[in-house]
Structures are given as structure tokens and as C-alpha cells.
Amino acid sequence: MGDTEASVSAKFPQWCSPVHRRAPENEQMLEILGRRKSAKFECFITPGYMLVKSRETETTSTPPVTTKADFRPWVDQDLQDNTEATAREDEDGDWVDSNEKEDIPHVPYSPPRYPKETMLERSKDFYTLMNQRRSVRFISPEPVPREVIDDVIRTAGTAPSGAHTEPWTFVVVSDAETKHQIRLIVEEEEEVNYRQRMGDKWVHDLAKLRTNWVKEYLDVAPYLVLIFKQTYGILPNGKKKTHYYNEISVSISCGILLAALQNVGLVTVTSTPLNCGPQLRLLLKRPANEKLLMLLPVGYPASDATVPDLKRKPLNEIIVHI
């Protein structure tokens, strides 16, 4: 049974008397009441009083109706987790007190400043390099120095992140048996995706790119890099730490990783294996706070590699000057 106004007043008399609207105990009360499963509460704050009104939870509910417009097969079920800043209210476990102050020293920052001519030259050179980047599905088994892979991932780790939480984990797989197990998991789910989940329109749009659920490159590429987003952090003392904007932060890191791979002459294809996350997380022994965001096969392009003859949008279609 839900608490009534009288029972709340009896249990928490200090909260139903004149209080300051920003008193710490108000926050505690809201947290306690907000966690109750049997009743919902409406709180009204006046200049002198806080009033609490209960509303009994309805015993019956109407199941949500999913319309065709709501159908989004491209959304990975494993990634549909509550990772907003307010998620900690629904999480179990011991969280770091956000009120604890951490003094971070600031140091002078003086990056190199180039003359205009040098800036233009560097900007054009970098564009030329990145404009050669393509998604390549035909990858050579030729070995790649591990130190190079370490360096490009170290570069990806320079990405900005919400509150500098760095919510990423890069799992690098070179073991042949593990790569094959990954391929089996991905191909099994991808066949279901193509035949059932994705729908005719999506499959039709991919047909011109000649893609399907067979992923030979997962066996062939010398490295598979699986990028996981950490929905929250776990400190050495076992406490949990909120990771703000974790998916955006990891996505930025992936973009830098693609640029770093292009810079050293390696290729990849950005693979987002739909609904494979839980199985791959189990296979790779990753903790529950990590969700698979992207899978990149990495290596040199095969000698007979081909790519679709695609054109990129011109600058005037992607830029707006105001």
C-alpha cells in the first residue's frame, strides 16, 4: 500500500514543517520518496512549506502500442540502457559522492601557432589524406606491427570526454580462435538482422554496396578492435563513478581512431554488429558496465581489394556560414 499524506507526515514530521527550500534533508526526502515502488508522490514547495501528496500506483496499465513509425530496427537492444546523468538513481551499488571536491591543478598551454600559409598547406594535406579513407571489407592477413596498433589506440585515447571520465575500452583481438568465435557470433546475429530485423528497405539500401551477413574479414584481418563504452566507471575501491555523455565521448574517440589508422596506411570497415553485444561481452570477459559500440577489423588492404565508387558531398552541401 502507498503512504498517505498523514502517514508521511507521521513518519517525516520535519519534512512537513516550515523548511528552507534548499535544505539538504529535502533532497534526501525526495530521493527516498522517489525510490518507492508502491506509490508516486507529488511535491509542492512554497516559500515556507513543502507539501507532499501521494498518488496510489494504478493496478492496471495499458501496454504500449508500437506503430510502424516507432519501429527502429537499427537500434541495438543492448545499447538501449539508461546512461543519462540521472541513471544513478536507479542503479544499485555505492556511488562516488559528487559533492566531494577534487582540486585539479591548471598548467600553461601553448600549442604551436603556424603562419597562415603553413596552416593552409597542413589543412589541405590532411584533407587529401582523409579523403582517401574508405570502408574496406577485403583485408590482407599480412601481419601488422603491434606497436602501431598500440599507438593508434593511444591516439584515440586523446579524445575529449564528459568530465574527463574517458569512458572507453579498446579490446584488441589477434588470437585466431577468438576471432573465429567472434565471427560465428556476428554472422549468426547478422543473418537474423538481414532476414528479419532490418526490413526490406534497409536491405535494399545496402544491396548496392554488396554487403551481407558473411564477414570473412573477421577471420582474415590480423586484428579486431572492439570498442566498448563504459556506462559508468568502477574505481579501485569498488565505488561507481558517473560517466557523462559516454556514448558521444566514445564515438568521438572512434573518429580519431579512424583518422589514426588512415595516417599509418591501415584500413578498416566500421562494423556495428546489431544485438551481438551481450554475447561478445561474455566471450571477451568484459564487465557489465561495458557495452559494445563498434567493431573494427584492422589491417592492410588486400591486393585485390575493391570499394564502391562513391562520391562525397561537396563543401557547399555540408557547411553553413552565418
C-alpha positions in Angstrom: 0.0 0.0 0.0 1.2 3.5 -0.7 1.9 6.1 2.0 -0.9 8.6 2.6 -0.3 12.3 3.4 -1.0 11.5 7.1 1.4 8.6 7.2 4.1 10.6 5.5 3.6 13.4 8.0 3.8 11.0 10.9 7.0 9.4 9.5 8.7 12.5 8.4 7.3 15.4 10.5 10.4 17.5 9.9 9.7 17.5 6.2 6.1 18.8 6.6 7.0 21.7 8.7 8.4 25.1 7.7 11.7 24.4 5.9 14.1 26.2 3.7 13.5 25.1 0.1 17.2 24.1 -0.4 17.8 22.3 2.9 19.8 19.1 2.4 17.1 17.0 4.1 14.7 18.0 1.3 16.9 16.3 -1.2 17.1 13.2 1.0 13.3 13.1 1.3 12.8 13.4 -2.5 15.3 10.6 -3.0 13.6 8.3 -0.5 10.1 9.0 -1.9 11.3 8.8 -5.5 12.6 5.3 -4.9 9.4 3.9 -3.5 7.8 1.3 -5.9 4.3 1.2 -4.4 3.4 4.9 -4.6 4.2 8.0 -6.5 4.5 11.4 -4.9 3.9 15.0 -5.9 5.9 17.5 -4.0 4.9 21.2 -3.8 7.3 23.7 -2.5 6.0 27.0 -1.3 8.1 29.9 0.1 7.6 28.5 3.6 6.4 24.9 3.4 7.0 21.7 1.5 3.8 19.6 1.0 3.8 16.0 -0.1 0.9 14.4 -1.8 0.7 10.7 -2.6 -0.9 9.1 -5.6 -1.6 5.4 -5.4 0.0 3.4 -8.2 -2.6 2.1 -10.6 -3.0 -1.6 -10.6 -3.7 -1.9 -14.3 -1.8 -0.5 -17.2 -2.3 -0.4 -20.9 0.6 -1.9 -22.8 2.4 0.5 -25.1 1.4 0.4 -28.7 4.2 0.2 -31.2 3.4 1.8 -34.5 5.2 1.4 -37.8 6.7 4.9 -37.3 8.1 3.8 -33.9 9.8 0.7 -35.4 13.6 1.3 -35.4 15.4 -2.0 -36.3 18.7 -0.2 -36.4 18.7 0.5 -32.6 20.8 -2.1 -30.8 18.8 -3.6 -27.9 21.9 -3.9 -25.8 22.7 -0.2 -26.2 19.2 0.8 -25.0 20.4 1.3 -21.5 19.8 4.3 -19.3 23.1 6.1 -19.4 21.8 9.6 -18.6 23.2 11.5 -15.7 20.1 10.6 -13.6 20.7 6.9 -14.2 22.5 6.5 -10.8 19.1 6.9 -9.0 18.0 3.6 -10.5 21.4 1.8 -10.0 22.3 -0.4 -7.1 25.7 -0.1 -5.5 27.9 2.5 -3.9 28.4 5.7 -5.9 31.1 8.3 -5.5 29.8 11.3 -3.7 29.6 14.0 -6.3 29.9 16.7 -3.7 33.5 15.7 -2.9 35.8 18.4 -4.3 38.7 17.4 -6.4 41.4 20.0 -6.9 43.0 19.7 -10.4 45.9 22.0 -11.0 46.0 24.0 -14.2 49.1 24.4 -16.2 50.1 26.8 -19.1 49.1 25.7 -22.5 51.0 26.9 -25.6 50.4 24.8 -28.7 52.3 25.7 -31.8 50.9 28.5 -33.9 51.5 28.3 -37.6 51.7 31.0 -40.2 48.7 31.3 -42.5 50.5 29.7 -45.4 51.5 26.7 -43.3 48.0 26.4 -41.9 46.5 26.2 -45.3 49.1 23.7 -46.5 48.6 21.5 -43.5 44.8 21.6 -43.7 44.9 20.7 -47.4 47.4 17.9 -46.8 45.2 16.4 -44.0 42.1 16.7 -46.1 43.8 14.9 -49.0 44.9 12.1 -46.6 41.5 11.7 -45.1 39.6 11.9 -48.4 41.4 8.7 -49.4 39.8 6.9 -46.4 37.4 4.2 -47.5 35.5 1.4 -45.7 37.4 -1.7 -46.9 36.0 -5.2 -46.5 38.8 -7.0 -48.2 41.7 -7.1 -45.8 45.1 -8.8 -46.1 46.2 -11.3 -43.4 49.7 -9.8 -43.6 50.9 -9.1 -40.0 50.9 -5.6 -38.7 53.3 -4.4 -36.0 51.6 -4.5 -32.6 53.3 -1.3 -31.7 51.5 0.5 -34.5 48.1 -0.7 -33.2 49.1 0.4 -29.7 50.0 3.9 -31.0 46.8 4.4 -32.9 44.7 3.4 -29.9 46.8 5.6 -27.7 45.9 8.4 -30.1 42.2 7.5 -29.9 42.5 7.9 -26.1 43.3 11.6 -26.6 39.6 12.3 -27.4 37.7 14.7 -25.2 35.1 13.1 -22.8 32.4 14.3 -20.4 34.1 15.5 -17.2 37.3 13.8 -18.4 35.9 10.3 -17.5 37.5 8.6 -20.6 34.7 6.0 -20.8 36.2 3.7 -23.4 37.8 0.3 -23.5 39.6 -1.0 -26.6 39.8 -4.8 -26.8 42.4 -5.9 -29.4 42.0 -9.4 -30.6 44.7 -11.2 -32.6 44.1 -14.8 -31.4 42.8 -16.8 -34.4 40.4 -18.9 -32.4 38.9 -15.9 -30.6 38.5 -14.1 -33.9 36.7 -17.1 -35.3 34.3 -17.2 -32.3 33.6 -13.6 -32.8 32.8 -14.3 -36.5 30.4 -17.1 -35.6 28.5 -14.8 -33.2 28.4 -11.9 -35.5 27.3 -13.9 -38.6 24.6 -15.7 -36.7 23.0 -12.5 -35.5 23.6 -10.7 -38.8 21.7 -13.3 -40.7 18.7 -12.7 -38.4 19.2 -9.0 -38.9 19.1 -9.3 -42.7 16.3 -11.8 -42.8 14.1 -10.4 -40.1 15.1 -7.3 -38.1 16.3 -4.8 -40.7 13.3 -4.9 -43.1 13.1 -4.7 -46.8 14.0 -1.1 -47.2 17.3 -1.3 -45.2 18.3 -4.5 -47.0 17.5 -2.9 -50.4 19.6 0.2 -49.5 22.6 -2.0 -48.7 22.3 -4.1 -51.8 24.2 -1.6 -54.0 27.1 -1.9 -51.6 27.1 -5.7 -52.0 27.1 -6.4 -48.2 25.5 -9.4 -46.5 25.9 -11.3 -43.2 29.0 -13.2 -44.3 32.0 -11.5 -42.6 35.1 -13.2 -43.9 37.3 -10.3 -42.8 36.7 -11.2 -39.1 38.8 -14.3 -39.6 41.3 -12.7 -42.1 42.2 -9.4 -40.5 45.3 -9.6 -38.3 43.5 -7.5 -35.6 39.9 -7.0 -34.5 39.4 -3.9 -32.3 36.2 -3.9 -30.3 35.3 -0.6 -28.8 33.2 -0.7 -25.6 31.6 2.3 -23.9 31.7 2.3 -20.2 28.2 3.3 -19.0 29.7 4.0 -15.6 33.2 3.7 -14.0 34.3 1.3 -11.3 37.0 2.8 -9.0 39.6 0.6 -7.3 37.7 1.0 -4.0 34.6 -0.6 -5.7 32.6 2.7 -5.9 30.8 3.6 -9.1 31.5 6.8 -11.0 29.1 8.5 -13.3 30.2 8.7 -16.9 28.6 11.7 -18.6 27.9 11.6 -22.3 29.7 8.3 -22.5 28.4 7.3 -26.0 29.2 10.6 -27.6 32.6 10.6 -26.0 33.4 7.1 -27.2 32.1 8.0 -30.7 34.5 10.9 -30.9 37.3 8.6 -29.9 36.3 6.2 -32.7 36.5 9.0 -35.2 40.0 9.9 -34.0 40.9 6.2 -34.3 39.8 6.1 -37.9 42.0 9.1 -38.7 45.0 7.5 -36.9 44.5 4.3 -38.9 44.4 6.2 -42.1 47.5 8.1 -41.1 49.6 4.9 -41.0 48.2 3.3 -44.1 45.8 0.7 -42.5 42.2 0.1 -43.4 39.0 -1.0 -41.7 35.3 -1.1 -42.0 33.1 0.4 -39.3 31.1 -2.5 -38.1 28.2 -2.1 -35.6 27.1 -5.7 -35.0 23.5 -5.4 -34.1 22.5 -7.3 -31.0 25.8 -9.1 -30.7 27.0 -7.1 -27.7 25.9 -9.4 -24.8 27.5 -12.5 -26.4 30.7 -10.7 -27.3 31.0 -9.1 -23.9 30.7 -12.6 -22.4 33.2 -14.1 -24.8 35.7 -11.4 -24.1 35.0 -11.4 -20.3 34.1 -7.7 -20.2 32.2 -6.3 -17.1 28.5 -5.5 -17.1 29.2 -1.7 -17.2 30.7 -2.0 -20.7 28.5 -2.0 -23.9 29.9 -2.8 -27.3 29.7 0.2 -29.6 31.8 -0.7 -32.6 33.9 -3.5 -34.1 36.8 -2.7 -36.4 38.8 -5.3 -38.4 42.2 -3.7 -39.0 45.0 -4.5 -41.4 46.4 -3.7 -44.8 44.1 -3.7 -47.8 44.1 -7.0 -49.8 46.0 -6.8 -53.1 42.7 -7.3 -54.9 40.6 -5.1 -52.7 37.8 -3.1 -54.2 35.4 -0.4 -52.9 32.2 1.1 -54.2 32.7 4.1 -56.4 31.1 6.6 -54.1 31.2 10.3 -54.2 31.2 12.6 -51.2 29.1 15.7 -50.8 30.7 18.9 -51.9 31.6 21.5 -49.3 28.6 23.8 -50.1 26.2 20.9 -49.1 27.7 20.3 -45.7 28.7 23.8 -44.4 26.7 26.8 -43.4 28.4 30.1 -42.7 26.5 32.6 -40.6 
